[in-house]
Amino acid sequence: MAETGVVTKEEKGLLEFLDAIDGETEAAKSRAGKYWDENGKLLKGEGAWKGARNPLFLINLIGNQYERKIGLITEAKPTFTVVSRVGEYGAMSKVLTSTCMAKLEEEEFPLTLERVARFAMAFGCGFVQTTFDKDRDDISINCLDPRSVYIDPSVTEAAKLGKQAHYLRVDHVVPVTSVRVAYPGRGALVEADDRYSRYAKNDTRRGGAISAVLNFLPRVWKPGEESQEGPIERTLVKEYWLRDPDVGSFPGGRHIIRAGDVILRDEQNKNWDQEFDIDMLDWRMDLDGPWGLDEIQELKKLQEAMNRLGDAIMRNALYNSQGWVVADSDALDATQWKSITNEGGLIVKKRPMREFRRESAPQLPAYLFQMLQAIPSMADLVTGNAESLRAKPKGGMDSIVDGLQMTGSIMARIIARRFESLVSRIGQRLISRIIQHFNGDRMLNYYSVSGELVNYMFERQRFRQDDNGISLKADDLPRLYRQFRFLVQPYSSLQTTKTQRTQIALGLHQASGGRAFPMRRVIQMADIGDPDVLMAEARAEQESGLVPPPLPPVKR
């Protein structure tokens, strides 16, 4: 690849191939992202009222439902463990479990998942990149804006992106100086892109140039508009992951980075698992493709109806509550009329000997107020943020029944399943990156389930030994990731599920006097600490006399 501005025949052919990919994937995405811009505005409260005048009643119902649903889905950390497919790799699986916990803690993974959920509920999909950062010499886990990701339209399911996609593209808006530092030689050929380096003069739109950098579309200015240069020169860098048909040249796939018509990097996919770095989540399944369905469009009409109805009721109430002063126009002189204000009501001047009468509007029917109260419940039904509790059956074991009747949404559980599938795929990719890139010893930290800070040393040499103390051969390491599975406990990302299971288990334990369900399993389900340690501490306290022994079970 030439370092000068001369484009070789091979490079020209590659650019034409990438341009064809861009045309195909952008056409497919334009249909999937039809309402993305509108959804983003609705979440911020823009577009909640359609009318020439300002409303007297306005509520962001969509934003409220959005925050509640995101809080429900991401309120608890998913519980996971790494298990071995091979019997003699048990020690390795324990090391990988602790290492994954430390890395996810370091990368603030719960915040990453929350961000993914926010994108997914608003746009129908979310993306996570698990990659090795050479500058940090560490693994990075980042949430990607769906507006910057383009995928092969032949993909049918979000969960199968890594297996079905022949190509994938991620866009990055970066300063030109950063490109030149990261890619010496070829980076000098990259020029600033006016779409991300200039902004329109006297632009009243919110966000300005920064909005274009973060959201890519719409542009900050259009060609022909009066514009000026921004403080930083920026350009659009496109990153491609390809499964190249020419397996002889790129057997593990191809990784290309491009800025404009400049190829900055063209290399083989260096990941040992030979997969892309990207995992995809679809919020609700779309039968016609992988992009998923959002929940904003379903709430749009409910919000519009609520605001129109609330505005009508508010205007009627204010109109009928105003006092009226009706007087002949010559009842006072001009100076006296000026001294009277109409802050408490309306002042009407009529001609002498003329009749003027005000008739109050009829009282609003009660069903309008009932409808205003019912709309939020309809929104809860659409999003699954609330669910009516079934009637409690008669009989014993009330604690178990109460546990079963904990407020929980079936729709939230469906989303939780897809969410935990995403976490499992990210974890599987994380295992591969740890085995490939953690080549030396390093100190790692994480919080245990009981909230205690755990410090431990990842020792590469010991990690490479099986349970019999035999070191693995270097040729076996690239395929070692296949021997482990990253398992997420079902519904562990929902705090209501953990509480529900714990109450059921505690009810069984109490009802049977500990014979049907052991306390150790109750503590396990509560996920509040190591059961053996907690039970040992409890026994020690009872033997010391600090706490009374437990009461015997009640015989019924």
C-alpha positions in Angstrom: 0.0 0.0 0.0 1.6 3.2 -1.2 2.4 6.0 1.4 2.0 8.7 -1.2 -1.2 10.2 -2.6 -1.1 7.8 -5.6 -3.9 5.3 -5.5 -2.8 1.8 -6.8 -4.9 -0.4 -8.9 -5.4 -2.8 -6.0 -6.4 0.0 -3.6 -8.8 1.4 -6.2 -10.5 -2.0 -6.5 -10.8 -2.3 -2.7 -12.3 1.2 -2.5 -14.9 0.3 -5.1 -15.8 -2.9 -3.2 -16.2 -0.9 0.1 -18.3 1.7 -1.7 -20.6 -1.1 -2.9 -20.9 -2.4 0.7 -21.7 1.1 1.9 -24.5 1.5 -0.7 -26.1 -1.8 0.2 -25.9 -1.5 4.0 -27.0 2.2 4.1 -30.0 1.4 1.9 -31.1 -1.4 4.3 -30.5 0.7 7.4 -32.5 3.7 6.1 -35.6 1.6 6.3 -34.8 0.3 9.8 -34.0 3.8 11.1 -37.0 5.6 9.7 -38.3 6.8 13.1 -35.0 7.1 15.0 -34.7 10.8 14.7 -38.3 11.4 15.8 -37.9 8.9 18.7 -34.9 10.8 20.0 -36.8 14.1 20.0 -39.9 12.5 21.7 -37.7 11.2 24.5 -36.4 14.7 25.2 -39.9 16.1 25.3 -39.7 17.7 21.8 -42.8 17.2 19.6 -45.0 16.2 22.5 -47.4 19.0 21.5 -48.6 19.7 17.9 -50.3 23.0 17.6 -49.7 26.7 16.9 -50.4 27.9 20.5 -48.6 27.0 23.7 -50.4 24.3 25.8 -51.6 24.8 29.3 -51.0 21.1 30.1 -48.0 19.2 28.9 -46.4 16.0 30.2 -43.6 13.9 28.9 -45.3 10.5 29.3 -42.8 8.8 27.0 -39.8 9.9 29.0 -41.5 8.7 32.2 -42.2 5.3 30.8 -38.7 5.1 29.3 -36.9 5.8 32.6 -39.1 3.3 34.5 -38.5 0.5 32.0 -34.8 1.1 31.8 -34.6 1.0 35.6 -36.6 -2.2 35.7 -34.4 -4.0 33.2 -31.0 -2.8 34.6 -31.6 -2.6 38.3 -29.5 -5.7 39.2 -26.2 -7.1 38.0 -26.6 -10.3 36.1 -25.1 -13.3 38.0 -22.8 -15.4 35.9 -20.1 -18.1 36.1 -17.5 -19.6 33.7 -17.7 -23.4 33.4 -15.4 -25.8 31.7 -16.4 -28.2 29.0 -13.4 -30.4 29.9 -13.0 -32.0 33.3 -9.4 -31.1 34.0 -9.9 -27.3 33.4 -11.9 -26.6 36.6 -9.1 -24.4 38.1 -8.9 -22.4 34.8 -12.7 -21.8 34.9 -12.5 -20.4 38.4 -9.7 -18.0 37.4 -11.7 -16.9 34.3 -14.8 -16.3 36.5 -12.8 -14.0 38.8 -11.0 -12.3 35.9 -14.3 -11.7 34.0 -15.8 -10.2 37.2 -12.8 -7.9 37.6 -12.8 -6.7 34.0 -16.5 -6.1 34.0 -16.2 -4.1 37.2 -13.3 -2.1 35.8 -15.2 -1.3 32.6 -18.2 -0.2 34.6 -20.3 -2.8 32.8 -23.6 -2.0 34.5 -23.4 1.5 33.1 -22.6 0.1 29.7 -25.6 -2.2 29.8 -27.8 0.7 30.9 -26.6 2.7 27.9 -27.3 -0.2 25.6 -30.8 -0.5 27.0 -31.5 3.2 26.4 -30.5 2.9 22.8 -32.4 -0.3 22.3 -35.7 0.9 23.8 -35.4 4.1 21.7 -34.2 2.6 18.4 -35.0 -1.1 18.7 -31.4 -2.2 18.9 -28.1 -1.7 20.7 -24.4 -2.7 20.1 -21.5 -3.6 22.4 -17.9 -3.8 21.3 -15.4 -6.0 23.2 -12.0 -5.4 21.9 -8.3 -5.2 22.8 -7.1 -1.6 23.1 -3.4 -1.5 22.2 -2.9 2.0 23.7 -4.2 0.8 27.1 -2.8 -2.7 26.8 -6.1 -3.9 28.1 -9.6 -5.1 27.0 -12.3 -2.5 26.5 -16.0 -3.0 26.5 -17.9 -0.1 24.9 -21.5 0.7 24.0 -21.9 1.8 20.4 -24.5 4.2 19.0 -26.7 2.2 16.6 -26.6 5.2 14.3 -22.9 4.6 13.7 -23.2 0.8 13.0 -24.1 -0.7 9.6 -24.5 -4.5 9.2 -24.9 -7.0 6.4 -28.7 -7.0 5.4 -28.5 -10.8 5.1 -28.5 -11.1 8.9 -31.8 -12.4 10.2 -31.3 -12.4 14.0 -29.4 -10.0 16.2 -28.0 -12.8 18.3 -26.5 -14.4 15.1 -24.7 -11.3 13.9 -21.3 -12.9 14.5 -22.2 -16.1 12.6 -24.3 -14.7 9.7 -22.8 -11.3 8.8 -20.3 -11.3 5.9 -19.4 -7.7 6.8 -20.0 -5.0 9.4 -19.1 -1.3 9.5 -18.6 1.1 12.4 -18.3 4.9 11.9 -16.1 7.0 14.2 -15.9 10.9 14.1 -12.4 11.8 15.2 -10.0 14.7 15.0 -7.7 14.7 12.0 -4.7 15.1 14.3 -5.6 11.9 16.1 -5.7 10.0 12.8 -2.3 11.3 11.8 -0.8 10.2 15.1 -2.4 6.8 15.0 -1.5 6.1 11.4 1.9 7.7 10.6 2.5 8.1 6.9 -1.0 7.3 5.5 -2.7 9.5 8.1 -1.0 12.5 6.5 -3.2 12.0 3.4 -6.4 12.4 5.4 -8.2 15.7 5.1 -10.9 17.3 7.3 -14.6 16.6 6.5 -16.7 19.7 6.3 -19.7 17.9 7.6 -18.1 17.5 11.0 -15.6 20.4 11.0 -17.9 23.3 10.1 -21.1 24.7 11.5 -23.8 27.1 10.2 -23.6 30.7 11.3 -26.4 31.9 13.6 -27.6 28.3 13.8 -30.5 28.2 16.4 -30.7 24.4 16.4 -29.8 22.8 19.7 -26.5 20.9 19.8 -24.6 22.8 17.0 -21.5 21.1 15.8 -21.3 18.7 18.8 -24.7 17.3 17.8 -23.4 16.3 14.4 -20.4 14.7 16.0 -22.5 12.6 18.4 -25.5 11.9 16.2 -24.0 12.0 12.7 -27.3 13.0 11.2 -28.7 15.5 10.5 -25.7 17.6 9.3 -24.9 20.8 11.0 -25.0 22.7 7.8 -26.0 22.1 4.2 -23.9 22.9 1.2 -24.6 26.5 0.1 -25.4 27.7 3.6 -23.2 30.4 5.1 -20.9 28.5 7.5 -17.7 28.9 9.4 -14.9 26.6 10.5 -15.2 24.9 13.9 -12.4 24.9 16.5 -11.3 21.3 15.6 -10.8 19.6 12.2 -12.6 16.3 12.2 -13.1 13.5 9.8 -15.2 10.3 9.5 -13.3 7.1 9.9 -15.0 3.9 8.7 -14.0 0.6 10.3 -14.9 -2.6 8.4 -14.9 -6.2 9.5 -15.1 -8.6 6.6 -15.3 -12.3 6.0 -13.2 -12.1 2.9 -14.0 -14.7 0.2 -10.3 -14.8 -0.5 -9.6 -17.1 2.4 -6.0 -17.7 1.1 -5.0 -14.1 1.8 -7.2 -13.5 4.9 -8.2 -16.9 6.4 -9.5 -15.4 9.7 -11.4 -12.5 8.0 -10.3 -9.0 7.2 -10.1 -5.7 9.2 -10.0 -2.4 7.2 -9.9 1.2 8.4 -10.7 3.9 5.9 -11.0 7.7 6.0 -12.4 9.1 2.8 -10.5 7.5 -0.1 -7.5 6.7 2.1 -7.0 3.1 3.3 -5.4 3.5 6.7 -5.2 -0.2 7.6 -5.8 -3.4 5.8 -5.0 -6.5 7.8 -6.1 -10.0 8.8 -8.6 -10.3 11.6 -6.2 -11.0 14.5 -8.8 -12.3 17.0 -8.3 -15.9 17.9 -12.0 -16.6 17.7 -12.0 -15.2 14.2 -15.2 -13.2 14.9 -16.1 -9.5 14.8 -15.8 -7.4 18.0 -19.4 -6.4 17.9 -22.5 -8.0 19.6 -26.1 -6.9 18.9 -29.2 -6.7 21.0 -32.7 -6.4 19.6 -35.2 -4.9 22.1 -38.2 -6.6 20.6 -38.0 -9.1 17.9 -38.7 -7.9 14.3 -39.9 -10.7 12.1 -38.5 -8.9 9.0 -35.0 -8.4 10.2 -32.4 -8.0 13.0 -32.8 -4.3 13.8 -35.6 -4.9 16.4 -38.6 -2.8 17.3 -38.7 0.2 19.6 -41.4 1.1 22.1 -41.5 4.9 21.5 -43.8 4.8 18.5 -46.4 2.8 20.4 -46.5 5.5 23.1 -46.6 8.5 20.8 -50.3 8.5 20.2 -51.1 7.9 23.9 -48.9 10.9 24.9 -50.5 13.1 22.2 -54.0 12.1 23.4 -53.2 12.7 27.1 -51.7 16.2 26.4 -54.7 17.2 24.2 -57.2 16.0 26.7 -55.3 17.5 29.6 -55.0 20.8 27.8 -58.7 20.9 27.0 -59.7 20.2 30.7 -57.2 22.8 32.0 -58.5 25.5 29.6 -62.1 24.7 30.5 -61.3 24.9 34.2 -59.4 28.2 33.9 -62.1 29.7 31.8 -64.9 28.8 34.2 -63.0 29.8 37.3 -62.5 33.4 36.1 -64.6 36.2 37.6 -66.2 38.6 35.2 -66.8 42.3 35.7 -69.5 43.7 33.4 -70.1 47.5 33.3 -71.2 50.3 31.0 -68.3 51.7 29.1 -69.1 55.2 30.6 -69.4 53.9 34.2 -65.9 55.2 34.9 -63.7 57.8 33.3 -60.5 56.9 31.4 -58.2 57.3 34.3 -60.3 55.1 36.6 -60.5 52.4 34.0 -56.7 52.3 33.7 -56.4 51.8 37.5 -58.4 48.6 37.3 -56.5 45.4 36.5 -57.9 42.2 35.1 -55.5 39.8 36.9 -58.4 38.2 38.9 -60.7 37.9 35.9 -62.0 39.5 32.8 -63.3 43.1 32.5 -66.0 43.6 29.9 -67.2 47.1 28.8 -70.6 47.3 27.2 -72.5 50.1 25.7 -75.2 51.7 27.9 -78.7 50.3 27.5 -77.2 47.3 25.7 -77.5 43.7 27.1 -74.4 41.6 27.7 -74.8 38.2 29.3 -72.3 35.4 30.0 -73.4 31.8 30.2 -71.2 29.3 31.9 -70.1 26.3 29.9 -71.6 23.0 31.0 -69.7 21.0 33.5 -67.3 18.5 31.9 -68.4 14.9 32.1 -66.7 12.6 34.6 -65.5 10.2 31.9 -63.0 12.8 30.6 -61.2 12.8 34.0 -61.4 9.0 34.1 -59.9 8.8 30.6 -57.1 11.2 31.7 -56.3 8.9 34.6 -56.6 5.7 32.4 -54.0 6.8 29.7 -51.0 6.2 32.0 -52.3 2.8 32.8 -52.6 2.1 29.1 -49.0 3.2 28.7 -48.0 0.8 31.5 -49.8 -2.0 29.6 -47.9 -1.2 26.4 -44.4 -1.1 28.0 -45.1 -3.8 30.7 -44.0 -1.4 33.5 -46.9 -2.5 35.7 -49.0 -5.6 35.9 -52.2 -6.3 37.9 -51.8 -8.6 40.8 -54.0 -11.7 40.6 -56.4 -12.5 43.4 -54.6 -14.2 46.3 -55.9 -17.8 46.7 -57.0 -19.0 50.1 -54.9 -21.4 52.0 -51.7 -21.6 53.9 -48.1 -20.7 53.1 -48.9 -17.0 52.7 -45.2 -16.1 52.3 -44.9 -18.3 49.2 -48.0 -16.9 47.7 -46.9 -13.4 48.4 -43.6 -14.2 46.7 -45.4 -15.5 43.6 -47.5 -12.3 43.5 -44.5 -9.9 43.6 -45.0 -7.1 41.0 -43.3 -8.3 37.9 -43.9 -7.9 34.2 -43.9 -10.7 31.7 -42.8 -8.2 29.0 -39.9 -7.2 31.1 -38.9 -10.8 31.5 -38.9 -11.3 27.7 -36.5 -8.3 27.4 -34.4 -9.7 30.3 -33.9 -13.0 28.4 -32.6 -11.2 25.4 -30.5 -9.0 27.6 -28.9 -11.9 29.4 -28.3 -13.6 26.0 -26.3 -10.5 25.0 -24.3 -10.6 28.3 -23.5 -14.3 27.6 -22.2 -13.5 24.2 -20.1 -10.6 25.5 -18.7 -12.8 28.2 -17.8 -15.5 25.7 -15.9 -12.9 23.7 -14.3 -11.6 26.9 -13.0 -15.1 27.7 -11.3 -15.3 24.3 -9.7 -11.8 24.7 -8.4 -12.7 28.1 -6.8 -15.9 26.9 -5.3 -14.1 23.9 -4.1 -10.8 25.4 -3.4 -11.3 29.1 0.1 -12.5 28.6 1.6 -11.4 31.9 0.7 -11.2 35.6 -1.6 -8.4 36.6 -3.4 -7.3 39.8 -7.2 -7.3 39.4 -10.0 -6.1 41.8 -13.7 -6.7 42.0 -16.5 -6.6 44.6 -17.9 -9.9 45.9 -21.6 -10.5 46.2 -21.4 -9.6 49.8 -19.9 -6.2 48.9 -16.4 -6.8 49.9 -13.4 -5.7 47.8 -11.4 -8.6 46.5 -7.9 -8.2 45.3 -6.2 -11.1 43.4 -3.3 -11.7 41.1 -3.9 -13.1 37.7 -0.9 -15.4 37.1 -0.5 -16.3 33.5 1.8 -19.2 34.0 -0.4 -20.9 36.6 -3.5 -20.2 34.4 -2.0 -22.2 31.6 -1.9 -25.3 33.8 -4.7 -27.8 34.0 -5.9 -29.4 37.2 -3.1 -32.0 37.0 -0.4 -29.3 36.9 0.4 -29.9 33.2 1.1 -26.8 31.2 -0.7 -26.3 27.9 1.3 -26.1 24.7 1.4 -22.7 23.0 -0.3 -24.2 19.9 -3.3 -25.1 22.0 -3.9 -21.6 23.4 -5.7 -20.1 20.3 -8.4 -22.7 20.6 -8.6 -22.8 24.4 -11.6 -20.4 24.5 -13.8 -23.1 23.0 -13.4 -25.2 26.2 -15.3 -22.7 28.4 -18.8 -21.3 28.6 -20.0 -18.0 30.1 -23.3 -18.9 31.7 -25.7 -16.2 33.0 -28.3 -17.2 35.6 -31.8 -16.8 34.0 -33.6 -13.6 35.0 -30.8 -12.6 37.5 -30.8 -9.1 35.9 -34.3 -8.5 37.4 -34.2 -7.6 41.1 -37.9 -8.6 41.4 -37.0 -12.1 40.3 -34.3 -12.5 42.9 -36.6 -11.2 45.6 -39.4 -13.5 44.4 -37.3 -16.6 44.4 -35.8 -15.8 47.8 -39.3 -15.4 49.3 -40.5 -18.7 47.8 -37.3 -20.5 49.1 -37.7 -18.9 52.6 -41.3 -19.9 52.7 -40.5 -23.5 51.9 -37.7 -23.5 54.5 -40.0 -22.1 57.2 -43.0 -24.3 56.3 -41.0 -27.5 56.4 -38.7 -26.6 59.3 -35.7 -26.7 57.0 -36.4 -30.3 55.9 -37.7 -29.5 52.4 -35.4 -26.6 51.5 -32.0 -25.9 53.2 -31.1 -22.4 54.4 -27.9 -22.6 52.4 -29.9 -22.5 49.2 -32.0 -19.6 50.5 -28.9 -17.5 51.0 -27.6 -18.6 47.5 -30.8 -17.3 45.9 -30.7 -14.1 47.9 -27.2 -13.5 46.4 -26.0 -11.6 49.5 -22.7 -13.4 50.1 -21.0 -16.8 50.4 -23.5 -19.2 52.0 -20.9 -21.2 53.8 -19.2 -18.1 55.3 -22.5 -16.6 56.4 -23.8 -19.8 57.9 -20.5 -20.3 59.8 -20.7 -16.8 61.2 -24.3 -17.3 62.2 -23.3 -20.6 64.1 -20.5 -18.8 65.8 -22.8 -16.0 67.0 -25.3 -18.5 68.4 -22.6 -20.5 70.2 -21.2 -17.3 71.7 -24.6 -16.5 73.1 -24.8 -13.1 71.4 -28.0 -14.1 69.7 -30.8 -16.5 70.8 -31.1 -19.8 68.9 -33.9 -20.0 66.3 -37.4 -20.9 67.4 -38.5 -24.4 66.5 -41.0 -24.7 63.6 -44.6 -24.3 64.4 -46.6 -27.5 64.1 -49.9 -27.2 62.3 
